[in-house]
Amino acid sequence: MTTSGPGQTYGGSTVGSEPTFQSTVDDSREATVASVLSEDQTKKLVTDIAEDLSVFDGIVERAQAIIARYPQSRSALLPMLHLVQSVQGYVSQAGIQFCAAQLELAAAEVSAVATFYTMYKRKPCGEHLVSVCTNTLCAALGGDSIYAKLREHLGEPGKPLGHEETVGTPGEPGSITIEHAECLAACDLGPVVQVNYEFYDNQTPEKTVELVDALRRGEKPAPTRGAPLTDFKDVSLQLAGFFERESDVDGPSQATETLAGAQLAQDRGWTAPVMPANVAFPDLEKK
Ligand code: FES
């Protein structure tokens, strides 16, 4: 497989030369698409097919390594999307085309997945992604106030920063994208904030403002738990399964609060009943 710049082929699709529907990935599928699109829509799709993928030249080997992990190449789509995100800081149309070509999928199939999961960003992200949990428990404990304070602090007078908006130039040092997030699975440590998916527990509006100010200055304050802080592109690479340094996986993975129940049971000698090895499923009522 040739996997390089414009005019060359990616998994069978011609890229950057004369626009064509001869993707060879699945002619019948693309013929069906062409038959239901208007001329303008077809032109747009052809333009999309002609995206320059040379920005991904450096990750082709890694893409192939991801694909080799799975019996069927399409199963590699989620880490592949993290991989393209590690290059541009978001999943661009070219990133979608790259994944489609590598995995022999239609661009629409890749696009459907990339737009479903919130971890795939469709706009260029800041050097850091700050996620504030505003789900029920964190919200009640102060998550809503943290998010409101952050929007105001990072926005302009009278124009608070919005969900998935960035202060600074995306990708440049000190730039920050904020988002409100659903439950981050750390309710016992709420309200919680994540930076590039690393946890900062038991936050207050003041603590979070200090945190983002440090990020704006180029500092990387240590997370409460987990690996040291990196940046959004680097963590996307880790999510694709590539760890460049041993320290990428270093750090405490548990908190005292999380273990409180287990500790209490141990102190009091409580144990759960042993599960029998074979338990028959109850009969299901016939419908
Ligand atoms: S509600 Fe915030 S971590 Fe669960």
py3Dmol code that shows the C-alpha trace and the ligand (Angstrom):
import py3Dmol

protein = """\
ATOM      1  CA  MET A   1       0.000   0.000   0.000  1.00  0.00           C
ATOM      2  CA  THR A   2       1.319   3.401  -0.939  1.00  0.00           C
ATOM      3  CA  THR A   3       0.554   5.934   1.713  1.00  0.00           C
ATOM      4  CA  SER A   4       1.865   9.351   0.951  1.00  0.00           C
ATOM      5  CA  GLY A   5       0.990  12.813  -0.346  1.00  0.00           C
ATOM      6  CA  PRO A   6      -1.334  14.224  -2.983  1.00  0.00           C
ATOM      7  CA  GLY A   7      -1.819  12.143  -6.081  1.00  0.00           C
ATOM      8  CA  GLN A   8      -0.949   8.909  -4.343  1.00  0.00           C
ATOM      9  CA  THR A   9      -3.215   6.217  -3.066  1.00  0.00           C
ATOM     10  CA  TYR A  10      -4.425   5.471   0.420  1.00  0.00           C
ATOM     11  CA  GLY A  11      -5.935   2.044   0.799  1.00  0.00           C
ATOM     12  CA  GLY A  12      -7.120   2.232  -2.796  1.00  0.00           C
ATOM     13  CA  SER A  13      -8.636   5.757  -2.798  1.00  0.00           C
ATOM     14  CA  THR A  14      -7.095   8.300  -5.124  1.00  0.00           C
ATOM     15  CA  VAL A  15      -6.181  11.360  -3.128  1.00  0.00           C
ATOM     16  CA  GLY A  16      -5.425  14.839  -4.370  1.00  0.00           C
ATOM     17  CA  SER A  17      -5.423  14.029  -8.080  1.00  0.00           C
ATOM     18  CA  GLU A  18      -8.466  14.245 -10.359  1.00  0.00           C
ATOM     19  CA  PRO A  19     -11.508  13.906  -8.116  1.00  0.00           C
ATOM     20  CA  THR A  20     -13.082  10.524  -8.644  1.00  0.00           C
ATOM     21  CA  PHE A  21     -15.593   8.179  -7.131  1.00  0.00           C
ATOM     22  CA  GLN A  22     -13.439   5.197  -8.047  1.00  0.00           C
ATOM     23  CA  SER A  23     -12.469   4.663  -4.461  1.00  0.00           C
ATOM     24  CA  THR A  24     -12.159   0.917  -5.054  1.00  0.00           C
ATOM     25  CA  VAL A  25     -13.106   0.542  -1.394  1.00  0.00           C
ATOM     26  CA  ASP A  26     -16.693  -0.196  -2.184  1.00  0.00           C
ATOM     27  CA  ASP A  27     -17.835   0.923  -5.618  1.00  0.00           C
ATOM     28  CA  SER A  28     -21.430  -0.126  -5.116  1.00  0.00           C
ATOM     29  CA  ARG A  29     -21.732   1.857  -1.888  1.00  0.00           C
ATOM     30  CA  GLU A  30     -20.368   5.021  -3.490  1.00  0.00           C
ATOM     31  CA  ALA A  31     -22.503   4.544  -6.582  1.00  0.00           C
ATOM     32  CA  THR A  32     -25.522   4.405  -4.275  1.00  0.00           C
ATOM     33  CA  VAL A  33     -24.394   7.610  -2.553  1.00  0.00           C
ATOM     34  CA  ALA A  34     -23.929   9.342  -5.921  1.00  0.00           C
ATOM     35  CA  SER A  35     -27.387   8.272  -7.054  1.00  0.00           C
ATOM     36  CA  VAL A  36     -29.132  10.007  -4.139  1.00  0.00           C
ATOM     37  CA  LEU A  37     -27.127  13.250  -4.030  1.00  0.00           C
ATOM     38  CA  SER A  38     -27.804  16.464  -5.901  1.00  0.00           C
ATOM     39  CA  GLU A  39     -25.123  17.744  -8.268  1.00  0.00           C
ATOM     40  CA  ASP A  40     -23.938  20.304  -5.677  1.00  0.00           C
ATOM     41  CA  GLN A  41     -23.787  17.703  -2.942  1.00  0.00           C
ATOM     42  CA  THR A  42     -21.883  15.405  -5.249  1.00  0.00           C
ATOM     43  CA  LYS A  43     -19.382  18.174  -6.010  1.00  0.00           C
ATOM     44  CA  LYS A  44     -18.882  18.781  -2.290  1.00  0.00           C
ATOM     45  CA  LEU A  45     -18.355  15.087  -1.653  1.00  0.00           C
ATOM     46  CA  VAL A  46     -15.863  14.897  -4.515  1.00  0.00           C
ATOM     47  CA  THR A  47     -14.011  17.873  -3.007  1.00  0.00           C
ATOM     48  CA  ASP A  48     -13.982  16.088   0.323  1.00  0.00           C
ATOM     49  CA  ILE A  49     -12.551  12.989  -1.304  1.00  0.00           C
ATOM     50  CA  ALA A  50      -9.767  15.148  -2.715  1.00  0.00           C
ATOM     51  CA  GLU A  51      -8.530  16.308   0.732  1.00  0.00           C
ATOM     52  CA  ASP A  52      -4.752  16.482   0.963  1.00  0.00           C
ATOM     53  CA  LEU A  53      -3.746  13.778   3.412  1.00  0.00           C
ATOM     54  CA  SER A  54      -0.023  14.469   3.405  1.00  0.00           C
ATOM     55  CA  VAL A  55      -0.271  15.899   6.936  1.00  0.00           C
ATOM     56  CA  PHE A  56      -0.731  12.288   8.055  1.00  0.00           C
ATOM     57  CA  ASP A  57       2.348  10.895   6.297  1.00  0.00           C
ATOM     58  CA  GLY A  58       4.124  10.586   9.629  1.00  0.00           C
ATOM     59  CA  ILE A  59       1.474   8.381  11.231  1.00  0.00           C
ATOM     60  CA  VAL A  60       0.896   5.796   8.533  1.00  0.00           C
ATOM     61  CA  GLU A  61       3.111   3.270  10.278  1.00  0.00           C
ATOM     62  CA  ARG A  62       1.283   3.819  13.553  1.00  0.00           C
ATOM     63  CA  ALA A  63      -2.068   3.503  11.782  1.00  0.00           C
ATOM     64  CA  GLN A  64      -0.985   0.154  10.388  1.00  0.00           C
ATOM     65  CA  ALA A  65       0.171  -0.941  13.857  1.00  0.00           C
ATOM     66  CA  ILE A  66      -3.255  -0.095  15.284  1.00  0.00           C
ATOM     67  CA  ILE A  67      -5.030  -1.978  12.504  1.00  0.00           C
ATOM     68  CA  ALA A  68      -2.822  -5.025  13.129  1.00  0.00           C
ATOM     69  CA  ARG A  69      -4.213  -5.247  16.680  1.00  0.00           C
ATOM     70  CA  TYR A  70      -7.643  -6.314  15.435  1.00  0.00           C
ATOM     71  CA  PRO A  71      -8.954  -9.295  13.467  1.00  0.00           C
ATOM     72  CA  GLN A  72     -11.084  -6.899  11.399  1.00  0.00           C
ATOM     73  CA  SER A  73      -9.649  -3.527  10.384  1.00  0.00           C
ATOM     74  CA  ARG A  74     -12.886  -1.613  10.999  1.00  0.00           C
ATOM     75  CA  SER A  75     -12.585  -2.428  14.721  1.00  0.00           C
ATOM     76  CA  ALA A  76      -9.581  -0.076  14.818  1.00  0.00           C
ATOM     77  CA  LEU A  77     -11.669   3.026  14.149  1.00  0.00           C
ATOM     78  CA  LEU A  78     -11.771   4.496  17.686  1.00  0.00           C
ATOM     79  CA  PRO A  79      -7.991   4.479  18.302  1.00  0.00           C
ATOM     80  CA  MET A  80      -7.465   5.617  14.698  1.00  0.00           C
ATOM     81  CA  LEU A  81      -9.578   8.700  15.373  1.00  0.00           C
ATOM     82  CA  HIS A  82      -7.489   9.458  18.469  1.00  0.00           C
ATOM     83  CA  LEU A  83      -4.387   9.011  16.302  1.00  0.00           C
ATOM     84  CA  VAL A  84      -5.463  11.572  13.686  1.00  0.00           C
ATOM     85  CA  GLN A  85      -6.501  13.887  16.534  1.00  0.00           C
ATOM     86  CA  SER A  86      -2.941  13.687  17.865  1.00  0.00           C
ATOM     87  CA  VAL A  87      -1.711  15.261  14.627  1.00  0.00           C
ATOM     88  CA  GLN A  88      -4.038  18.221  14.184  1.00  0.00           C
ATOM     89  CA  GLY A  89      -5.624  18.570  17.632  1.00  0.00           C
ATOM     90  CA  TYR A  90      -9.020  17.641  16.173  1.00  0.00           C
ATOM     91  CA  VAL A  91     -10.615  15.274  13.707  1.00  0.00           C
ATOM     92  CA  SER A  92     -10.657  17.220  10.458  1.00  0.00           C
ATOM     93  CA  GLN A  93     -12.332  16.219   7.216  1.00  0.00           C
ATOM     94  CA  ALA A  94      -8.893  15.083   6.040  1.00  0.00           C
ATOM     95  CA  GLY A  95      -8.580  12.985   9.212  1.00  0.00           C
ATOM     96  CA  ILE A  96     -11.888  11.330   8.407  1.00  0.00           C
ATOM     97  CA  GLN A  97     -10.703  10.627   4.878  1.00  0.00           C
ATOM     98  CA  PHE A  98      -7.440   9.196   6.166  1.00  0.00           C
ATOM     99  CA  CYS A  99      -9.231   6.822   8.563  1.00  0.00           C
ATOM    100  CA  ALA A 100     -11.695   5.802   5.838  1.00  0.00           C
ATOM    101  CA  ALA A 101      -8.901   4.996   3.389  1.00  0.00           C
ATOM    102  CA  GLN A 102      -6.806   3.104   5.920  1.00  0.00           C
ATOM    103  CA  LEU A 103      -9.766   1.092   7.217  1.00  0.00           C
ATOM    104  CA  GLU A 104     -11.530   0.602   3.905  1.00  0.00           C
ATOM    105  CA  LEU A 105     -14.663   2.303   5.170  1.00  0.00           C
ATOM    106  CA  ALA A 106     -16.851   4.983   3.603  1.00  0.00           C
ATOM    107  CA  ALA A 107     -16.126   8.502   4.846  1.00  0.00           C
ATOM    108  CA  ALA A 108     -19.755   8.683   5.996  1.00  0.00           C
ATOM    109  CA  GLU A 109     -19.210   5.680   8.288  1.00  0.00           C
ATOM    110  CA  VAL A 110     -16.156   7.293   9.892  1.00  0.00           C
ATOM    111  CA  SER A 111     -17.946  10.615  10.146  1.00  0.00           C
ATOM    112  CA  ALA A 112     -20.913   9.001  11.921  1.00  0.00           C
ATOM    113  CA  VAL A 113     -18.602   7.686  14.647  1.00  0.00           C
ATOM    114  CA  ALA A 114     -16.476  10.836  14.921  1.00  0.00           C
ATOM    115  CA  THR A 115     -19.539  13.021  15.432  1.00  0.00           C
ATOM    116  CA  PHE A 116     -21.147  10.648  17.969  1.00  0.00           C
ATOM    117  CA  TYR A 117     -18.417  10.618  20.631  1.00  0.00           C
ATOM    118  CA  THR A 118     -17.615  13.853  22.471  1.00  0.00           C
ATOM    119  CA  MET A 119     -13.923  12.951  22.828  1.00  0.00           C
ATOM    120  CA  TYR A 120     -13.456  13.557  19.099  1.00  0.00           C
ATOM    121  CA  LYS A 121     -13.299  17.284  18.514  1.00  0.00           C
ATOM    122  CA  ARG A 122     -14.517  18.700  15.227  1.00  0.00           C
ATOM    123  CA  LYS A 123     -12.827  22.074  15.698  1.00  0.00           C
ATOM    124  CA  PRO A 124      -9.131  22.668  16.478  1.00  0.00           C
ATOM    125  CA  CYS A 125      -8.622  22.300  20.213  1.00  0.00           C
ATOM    126  CA  GLY A 126      -6.441  24.351  22.547  1.00  0.00           C
ATOM    127  CA  GLU A 127      -3.111  23.088  23.836  1.00  0.00           C
ATOM    128  CA  HIS A 128      -5.178  21.975  26.822  1.00  0.00           C
ATOM    129  CA  LEU A 129      -8.754  20.749  27.060  1.00  0.00           C
ATOM    130  CA  VAL A 130     -10.358  21.650  30.388  1.00  0.00           C
ATOM    131  CA  SER A 131     -13.497  19.627  31.172  1.00  0.00           C
ATOM    132  CA  VAL A 132     -15.705  20.669  34.072  1.00  0.00           C
ATOM    133  CA  CYS A 133     -18.118  18.047  35.356  1.00  0.00           C
ATOM    134  CA  THR A 134     -21.565  19.612  35.576  1.00  0.00           C
ATOM    135  CA  ASN A 135     -23.444  16.346  36.058  1.00  0.00           C
ATOM    136  CA  THR A 136     -25.835  16.055  39.007  1.00  0.00           C
ATOM    137  CA  LEU A 137     -23.526  15.375  41.953  1.00  0.00           C
ATOM    138  CA  CYS A 138     -20.683  17.673  40.896  1.00  0.00           C
ATOM    139  CA  ALA A 139     -23.186  20.365  39.902  1.00  0.00           C
ATOM    140  CA  ALA A 140     -24.744  20.235  43.384  1.00  0.00           C
ATOM    141  CA  LEU A 141     -21.301  20.352  44.989  1.00  0.00           C
ATOM    142  CA  GLY A 142     -20.209  23.415  42.997  1.00  0.00           C
ATOM    143  CA  GLY A 143     -19.458  22.229  39.426  1.00  0.00           C
ATOM    144  CA  ASP A 144     -21.947  24.710  37.937  1.00  0.00           C
ATOM    145  CA  SER A 145     -20.286  27.591  39.806  1.00  0.00           C
ATOM    146  CA  ILE A 146     -16.843  26.431  38.640  1.00  0.00           C
ATOM    147  CA  TYR A 147     -17.972  26.314  35.027  1.00  0.00           C
ATOM    148  CA  ALA A 148     -19.652  29.730  35.237  1.00  0.00           C
ATOM    149  CA  LYS A 149     -16.551  31.251  36.836  1.00  0.00           C
ATOM    150  CA  LEU A 150     -14.265  29.695  34.245  1.00  0.00           C
ATOM    151  CA  ARG A 151     -16.355  30.941  31.310  1.00  0.00           C
ATOM    152  CA  GLU A 152     -16.265  34.431  32.698  1.00  0.00           C
ATOM    153  CA  HIS A 153     -12.568  34.319  33.646  1.00  0.00           C
ATOM    154  CA  LEU A 154     -11.399  33.061  30.254  1.00  0.00           C
ATOM    155  CA  GLY A 155     -13.890  35.031  28.138  1.00  0.00           C
ATOM    156  CA  GLU A 156     -14.077  38.701  27.324  1.00  0.00           C
ATOM    157  CA  PRO A 157     -16.045  41.285  29.297  1.00  0.00           C
ATOM    158  CA  GLY A 158     -19.717  40.586  28.604  1.00  0.00           C
ATOM    159  CA  LYS A 159     -18.845  37.566  26.426  1.00  0.00           C
ATOM    160  CA  PRO A 160     -18.062  34.488  28.510  1.00  0.00           C
ATOM    161  CA  LEU A 161     -16.254  31.643  26.777  1.00  0.00           C
ATOM    162  CA  GLY A 162     -18.695  28.990  25.532  1.00  0.00           C
ATOM    163  CA  HIS A 163     -18.714  25.196  25.491  1.00  0.00           C
ATOM    164  CA  GLU A 164     -15.924  23.906  23.225  1.00  0.00           C
ATOM    165  CA  GLU A 165     -14.611  27.425  22.665  1.00  0.00           C
ATOM    166  CA  THR A 166     -10.936  28.296  22.939  1.00  0.00           C
ATOM    167  CA  VAL A 167      -9.036  31.139  24.521  1.00  0.00           C
ATOM    168  CA  GLY A 168      -5.816  31.787  22.610  1.00  0.00           C
ATOM    169  CA  THR A 169      -4.919  30.318  19.234  1.00  0.00           C
ATOM    170  CA  PRO A 170      -5.854  26.621  19.086  1.00  0.00           C
ATOM    171  CA  GLY A 171      -2.788  24.402  19.341  1.00  0.00           C
ATOM    172  CA  GLU A 172      -0.519  27.256  20.426  1.00  0.00           C
ATOM    173  CA  PRO A 173       1.121  27.205  23.875  1.00  0.00           C
ATOM    174  CA  GLY A 174      -1.197  28.418  26.613  1.00  0.00           C
ATOM    175  CA  SER A 175      -4.397  28.030  24.586  1.00  0.00           C
ATOM    176  CA  ILE A 176      -7.288  26.430  26.428  1.00  0.00           C
ATOM    177  CA  THR A 177     -10.559  24.927  25.224  1.00  0.00           C
ATOM    178  CA  ILE A 178     -13.271  24.501  27.834  1.00  0.00           C
ATOM    179  CA  GLU A 179     -16.212  22.143  27.890  1.00  0.00           C
ATOM    180  CA  HIS A 180     -18.833  21.063  30.348  1.00  0.00           C
ATOM    181  CA  ALA A 181     -18.777  17.311  30.772  1.00  0.00           C
ATOM    182  CA  GLU A 182     -21.140  14.601  31.927  1.00  0.00           C
ATOM    183  CA  CYS A 183     -20.238  12.402  34.932  1.00  0.00           C
ATOM    184  CA  LEU A 184     -16.483  11.789  34.879  1.00  0.00           C
ATOM    185  CA  ALA A 185     -16.746   8.769  37.193  1.00  0.00           C
ATOM    186  CA  ALA A 186     -15.224  10.510  40.193  1.00  0.00           C
ATOM    187  CA  CYS A 187     -18.361  11.518  42.089  1.00  0.00           C
ATOM    188  CA  ASP A 188     -16.699  10.717  45.435  1.00  0.00           C
ATOM    189  CA  LEU A 189     -14.164  13.464  44.691  1.00  0.00           C
ATOM    190  CA  GLY A 190     -16.523  16.079  43.283  1.00  0.00           C
ATOM    191  CA  PRO A 191     -16.593  18.620  42.060  1.00  0.00           C
ATOM    192  CA  VAL A 192     -13.968  17.428  39.611  1.00  0.00           C
ATOM    193  CA  VAL A 193     -12.230  19.037  36.668  1.00  0.00           C
ATOM    194  CA  GLN A 194     -10.086  17.288  34.086  1.00  0.00           C
ATOM    195  CA  VAL A 195      -7.278  18.722  32.005  1.00  0.00           C
ATOM    196  CA  ASN A 196      -6.568  16.527  28.991  1.00  0.00           C
ATOM    197  CA  TYR A 197      -8.512  13.806  30.878  1.00  0.00           C
ATOM    198  CA  GLU A 198      -6.271  13.953  33.972  1.00  0.00           C
ATOM    199  CA  PHE A 199      -8.116  14.534  37.249  1.00  0.00           C
ATOM    200  CA  TYR A 200      -8.090  17.565  39.524  1.00  0.00           C
ATOM    201  CA  ASP A 201     -10.282  16.538  42.444  1.00  0.00           C
ATOM    202  CA  ASN A 202     -12.268  18.504  45.027  1.00  0.00           C
ATOM    203  CA  GLN A 203     -12.200  21.732  43.068  1.00  0.00           C
ATOM    204  CA  THR A 204     -13.538  25.177  43.902  1.00  0.00           C
ATOM    205  CA  PRO A 205     -13.972  28.110  41.502  1.00  0.00           C
ATOM    206  CA  GLU A 206     -10.845  29.717  42.967  1.00  0.00           C
ATOM    207  CA  LYS A 207      -8.722  26.543  42.646  1.00  0.00           C
ATOM    208  CA  THR A 208      -9.811  26.025  39.041  1.00  0.00           C
ATOM    209  CA  VAL A 209      -9.027  29.636  38.130  1.00  0.00           C
ATOM    210  CA  GLU A 210      -5.529  29.148  39.617  1.00  0.00           C
ATOM    211  CA  LEU A 211      -5.198  25.967  37.574  1.00  0.00           C
ATOM    212  CA  VAL A 212      -6.114  27.556  34.235  1.00  0.00           C
ATOM    213  CA  ASP A 213      -3.950  30.603  34.952  1.00  0.00           C
ATOM    214  CA  ALA A 214      -1.000  28.247  35.445  1.00  0.00           C
ATOM    215  CA  LEU A 215      -1.824  26.511  32.152  1.00  0.00           C
ATOM    216  CA  ARG A 216      -1.970  29.886  30.377  1.00  0.00           C
ATOM    217  CA  ARG A 217       1.527  30.631  31.721  1.00  0.00           C
ATOM    218  CA  GLY A 218       2.794  27.352  30.257  1.00  0.00           C
ATOM    219  CA  GLU A 219       2.969  25.480  33.558  1.00  0.00           C
ATOM    220  CA  LYS A 220       1.694  21.943  34.022  1.00  0.00           C
ATOM    221  CA  PRO A 221       0.372  21.570  37.571  1.00  0.00           C
ATOM    222  CA  ALA A 222       0.383  17.954  38.773  1.00  0.00           C
ATOM    223  CA  PRO A 223      -2.990  16.220  38.612  1.00  0.00           C
ATOM    224  CA  THR A 224      -4.413  14.831  41.872  1.00  0.00           C
ATOM    225  CA  ARG A 225      -4.192  11.306  40.486  1.00  0.00           C
ATOM    226  CA  GLY A 226      -2.893   9.575  37.388  1.00  0.00           C
ATOM    227  CA  ALA A 227      -0.107  10.393  34.974  1.00  0.00           C
ATOM    228  CA  PRO A 228       1.675  13.757  34.769  1.00  0.00           C
ATOM    229  CA  LEU A 229      -0.046  16.437  32.722  1.00  0.00           C
ATOM    230  CA  THR A 230       0.834  16.604  29.053  1.00  0.00           C
ATOM    231  CA  ASP A 231      -1.160  18.343  26.305  1.00  0.00           C
ATOM    232  CA  PHE A 232      -4.231  17.470  24.284  1.00  0.00           C
ATOM    233  CA  LYS A 233      -2.376  16.202  21.209  1.00  0.00           C
ATOM    234  CA  ASP A 234      -0.038  14.091  23.290  1.00  0.00           C
ATOM    235  CA  VAL A 235      -2.834  12.564  25.317  1.00  0.00           C
ATOM    236  CA  SER A 236      -4.660  11.756  22.064  1.00  0.00           C
ATOM    237  CA  LEU A 237      -1.616   9.760  21.031  1.00  0.00           C
ATOM    238  CA  GLN A 238      -1.728   7.900  24.361  1.00  0.00           C
ATOM    239  CA  LEU A 239      -5.424   7.179  23.819  1.00  0.00           C
ATOM    240  CA  ALA A 240      -4.453   5.658  20.473  1.00  0.00           C
ATOM    241  CA  GLY A 241      -2.210   3.318  22.475  1.00  0.00           C
ATOM    242  CA  PHE A 242       1.223   4.905  22.044  1.00  0.00           C
ATOM    243  CA  PHE A 243       3.185   5.795  25.156  1.00  0.00           C
ATOM    244  CA  GLU A 244       6.422   7.595  24.422  1.00  0.00           C
ATOM    245  CA  ARG A 245       7.746   7.872  27.983  1.00  0.00           C
ATOM    246  CA  GLU A 246       7.580   5.591  30.978  1.00  0.00           C
ATOM    247  CA  SER A 247       6.148   8.493  32.970  1.00  0.00           C
ATOM    248  CA  ASP A 248       3.089   8.510  30.657  1.00  0.00           C
ATOM    249  CA  VAL A 249       1.567   5.818  32.861  1.00  0.00           C
ATOM    250  CA  ASP A 250       3.059   6.875  36.187  1.00  0.00           C
ATOM    251  CA  GLY A 251       1.190   8.240  39.178  1.00  0.00           C
ATOM    252  CA  PRO A 252      -1.265   7.244  41.898  1.00  0.00           C
ATOM    253  CA  SER A 253      -4.388   5.711  40.450  1.00  0.00           C
ATOM    254  CA  GLN A 254      -6.578   5.699  43.541  1.00  0.00           C
ATOM    255  CA  ALA A 255      -7.791   8.151  46.151  1.00  0.00           C
ATOM    256  CA  THR A 256      -8.458   7.629  49.860  1.00  0.00           C
ATOM    257  CA  GLU A 257     -12.119   8.547  49.302  1.00  0.00           C
ATOM    258  CA  THR A 258     -12.506   5.833  46.664  1.00  0.00           C
ATOM    259  CA  LEU A 259     -11.169   3.190  49.019  1.00  0.00           C
ATOM    260  CA  ALA A 260     -13.126   4.393  52.094  1.00  0.00           C
ATOM    261  CA  GLY A 261     -15.811   1.710  51.795  1.00  0.00           C
ATOM    262  CA  ALA A 262     -13.319  -1.109  51.290  1.00  0.00           C
ATOM    263  CA  GLN A 263     -11.220   0.192  54.201  1.00  0.00           C
ATOM    264  CA  LEU A 264     -14.243   0.332  56.503  1.00  0.00           C
ATOM    265  CA  ALA A 265     -15.193  -3.245  55.588  1.00  0.00           C
ATOM    266  CA  GLN A 266     -11.649  -4.413  56.227  1.00  0.00           C
ATOM    267  CA  ASP A 267     -11.463  -2.647  59.608  1.00  0.00           C
ATOM    268  CA  ARG A 268     -14.749  -4.205  60.712  1.00  0.00           C
ATOM    269  CA  GLY A 269     -14.100  -7.638  59.239  1.00  0.00           C
ATOM    270  CA  TRP A 270     -17.011  -7.455  56.821  1.00  0.00           C
ATOM    271  CA  THR A 271     -16.984  -9.705  53.773  1.00  0.00           C
ATOM    272  CA  ALA A 272     -19.385 -10.254  50.943  1.00  0.00           C
ATOM    273  CA  PRO A 273     -20.968 -13.711  50.564  1.00  0.00           C
ATOM    274  CA  VAL A 274     -18.963 -15.983  48.286  1.00  0.00           C
ATOM    275  CA  MET A 275     -20.521 -16.341  44.844  1.00  0.00           C
ATOM    276  CA  PRO A 276     -21.319 -19.957  43.926  1.00  0.00           C
ATOM    277  CA  ALA A 277     -19.318 -21.114  40.904  1.00  0.00           C
ATOM    278  CA  ASN A 278     -22.352 -22.083  38.827  1.00  0.00           C
ATOM    279  CA  VAL A 279     -25.532 -20.119  39.096  1.00  0.00           C
ATOM    280  CA  ALA A 280     -28.407 -21.061  36.824  1.00  0.00           C
ATOM    281  CA  PHE A 281     -30.194 -18.207  35.131  1.00  0.00           C
ATOM    282  CA  PRO A 282     -33.832 -17.940  36.215  1.00  0.00           C
ATOM    283  CA  ASP A 283     -36.414 -19.017  33.656  1.00  0.00           C
ATOM    284  CA  LEU A 284     -37.632 -16.135  31.576  1.00  0.00           C
ATOM    285  CA  GLU A 285     -41.299 -15.507  31.404  1.00  0.00           C
ATOM    286  CA  LYS A 286     -42.608 -16.320  27.918  1.00  0.00           C
ATOM    287  CA  LYS A 287     -44.048 -13.316  26.072  1.00  0.00           C
TER     288      LYS A 287
END
"""
ligand_1 = """\
4
FES
S -21.140 13.765 38.812
Fe -19.150 14.587 38.503
S -17.879 12.844 38.531
Fe -19.873 12.032 38.760
"""
view = py3Dmol.view(width=600, height=400)
view.addModel(protein, "pdb")
view.setStyle({"model": 0}, {"cartoon": {"style": "trace"}})
view.addModel(ligand_1, "xyz")
view.setStyle({"model": 1}, {"stick": {}})
view.zoomTo()
view.show()
